[in-house]
Each structure stands twice: as C-alpha cells, then as structure tokens.
C-alpha cells in the first residue's frame, strides 16, 4: 500500500517554484536573443513605409517637371527661379510648376487629364499649375527637429499661353492657404527638400544646352521603439527645351 501512495505523490511547492524559475529564466534568455531581430524587423518595416511614400512623391514630381519648362518652374512663396545647383541655398518649401495639362476639377467637360495645345500656334498650351508644398507637422522650419508633410494640389488659371510662366504671388498664397485641406498628402516626415535648375551641354545637339532639374529629398522614419533613421533621395529630370 505504501508503494502505491508514493507513486501518486505530486510536486511540492518548493519543486514548483524551482520549475517556474527555470522556465522564466529560459523565456527571458529567448526574449533577449530574439529582441535584436524584432527591433531590426520594426526598423525595416518603418523604413519600407517611408521609402514607399517618398518614391511615389518623387515619381509624381518628376512627371510634373518633365512636361513643363524651366520658365514655368518657380520656388518659394514669392515665386523665383530655383538655384542653379543643389546645396544649403537651394532648400525650398514650395514649388509651383505650370504644365500643359488640364488638371483642375472641371466637372462640366471631359478636359481633365488632357494635354492642352495653343490654338494659334499648335504649341503646348500652358494653363494649369501644380503646386507642391511642405507643411510643418509641429511648427517651425522643416528639419530633423520639425519634420514636414509634403502636399500636392493643382490650380487652373483659365488663361492658356504658348509659353510657361511663374505663378503670381497672390494666386500662390491663396492655394497655399488651403493646400492641407484641398490638396493631397503624398509623404510625411520630410526634413530636407532641395531643387537645382541647371543646363547641361549636349554634344551634337546643335549647341543647344539641355535644361536639367536636380531634386534631393531627405526623410525620417521612426520605428516601434522610437529609433529614428534617415533616407536621402536624389534624381535628375530633363525638362522641355522651350
């Protein structure tokens, strides 16, 4: 009888505490081993999200620039030509581009998205402006301490011309005042945005230099453990030579 009772004896409280302690230690060791992997995955996921929105924004900006001319590209709230090269002096928060395409919301006809042509000359008809602007997320300048959101919107002047020109300061101010509500948010956490407008000699092109627009943008990403990383993007766009 005593042997049967001995075989049915359970764990003592002391033995259970020892077992729980061992299991807790093993779990802690496993968590410590996998934590760097989890952090790396979190950082990678945050960067992928940032890369996606930034590359989409650059692709759209390239498309807008490619169909315009250097005469229709202005920067700043008081429209002016971009700097000739990238650098600290070429930091911008606003760019306005006049394009020969019908972008504004004309609901009474089918011109939306159509290329425009000036009727008297047959050349591209410039009428619509595409406006890109950085808006601070927390107030202050757009830098690593105060990242900005990048917005895009369009405005139709209603007056077609065979030559592109700067947008007026008054119209630009009106557009910027509502861009966060009427425009489209295309990317977040922008800490630097530069544009340079230069001409590149072209051998065999009848001595006509090719207008080139250089763009550089830096963006922050923040992972789940609040670790910040920064990615920079740069591209070159050849625009129309007229």
PEFEN-V844513 format. One record per backbone hydrogen bond with DSSP energy under -0.5 kcal/mol. NH is the residue of the N-H (numbers start at 0). CO is the residue of the C=O. E is the energy in kcal/mol with one decimal. If there is no record, write none. Layout:
# PEFEN-V844513
nh->[NH	NH]
co->[CO	CO]
e->[E	E]
This chain:
# PEFEN-V844513
nh->[4	5	6	7	8	15	16	17	18	19	20	21	22	23	24	25	26	27	28	29	30	31	32	33	34	35	37	38	39	40	41	42	43	44	45	46	47	48	49	50	51	52	53	54	55	56	57	58	59	60	61	62	63	64	65	66	67	69	71	72	73	73	74	75	78	79	82	89	90	91	94	95	96	97	98	98	99	100	101	102	105	106	108	112	113	115	117	121	124	125	125	126	126	127	128	129	130	130	131	132	133	134	136	142	142	147	148	149	150	150	151	152	154	156	156	160	171	172	173	174	175	176	177	178	180	181	182	182	183	185	185	186	189	190	191	193	194	195	196	197	197	199	202	204	207	208	209	210	211	212	213	213	214	215	216	217	218	219	220	222	225	228	230	232	234	236	238	238	239	241]
co->[0	1	2	3	5	11	12	13	14	15	16	17	18	19	20	21	22	23	24	25	26	27	28	29	30	31	33	34	35	36	37	38	39	40	41	42	43	44	45	46	47	48	49	50	51	52	53	54	55	56	57	58	59	60	61	62	64	239	68	69	71	95	79	93	76	74	194	86	87	192	131	73	129	71	96	127	66	98	113	100	103	104	105	101	110	99	122	117	115	123	160	98	124	98	154	96	128	152	94	150	92	148	146	140	145	189	134	186	132	148	183	130	128	126	154	125	167	168	169	170	171	172	174	175	177	177	177	178	151	149	183	149	147	217	217	215	89	213	82	195	211	209	200	201	204	206	199	208	197	236	195	211	234	193	232	191	230	188	228	226	222	220	218	216	214	212	210	236	67	239]
e->[-1.9	-1.8	-1.6	-0.9	-1.2	-2.2	-2.2	-2.0	-2.3	-2.6	-2.2	-2.1	-2.5	-2.7	-2.3	-2.3	-2.5	-2.3	-2.2	-2.3	-2.6	-2.4	-1.7	-2.0	-1.7	-0.6	-2.3	-2.8	-2.3	-2.3	-2.4	-2.6	-2.5	-2.4	-2.2	-2.2	-2.3	-2.1	-1.8	-3.0	-2.3	-1.6	-2.4	-2.6	-1.7	-2.1	-2.5	-2.2	-2.0	-2.6	-2.7	-1.9	-2.1	-2.4	-2.6	-1.0	-1.4	-0.6	-1.4	-1.0	-0.6	-2.5	-2.8	-1.9	-0.7	-1.4	-0.6	-2.0	-1.0	-2.8	-2.5	-2.4	-2.7	-1.8	-0.5	-3.0	-0.6	-1.0	-2.7	-1.0	-1.8	-0.9	-0.7	-4.7	-2.5	-2.4	-3.3	-3.0	-2.4	-0.7	-3.6	-1.2	-0.6	-1.2	-3.4	-3.1	-0.5	-2.8	-3.0	-2.0	-2.8	-2.7	-2.2	-1.1	-1.0	-2.5	-3.2	-3.2	-2.9	-0.5	-1.9	-2.2	-2.4	-2.3	-0.6	-1.2	-2.3	-2.5	-1.8	-2.1	-2.7	-1.5	-1.2	-0.6	-1.2	-3.4	-0.5	-1.5	-3.0	-2.8	-0.6	-1.3	-3.2	-2.3	-1.3	-3.0	-1.4	-2.7	-3.4	-0.6	-2.6	-2.9	-0.5	-1.6	-1.6	-0.6	-2.9	-0.6	-3.6	-3.2	-3.3	-0.5	-2.8	-2.2	-2.7	-2.5	-2.8	-2.8	-2.6	-2.1	-1.9	-2.4	-2.8	-3.0	-2.3	-2.5	-1.6	-0.6	-1.9	-0.7]
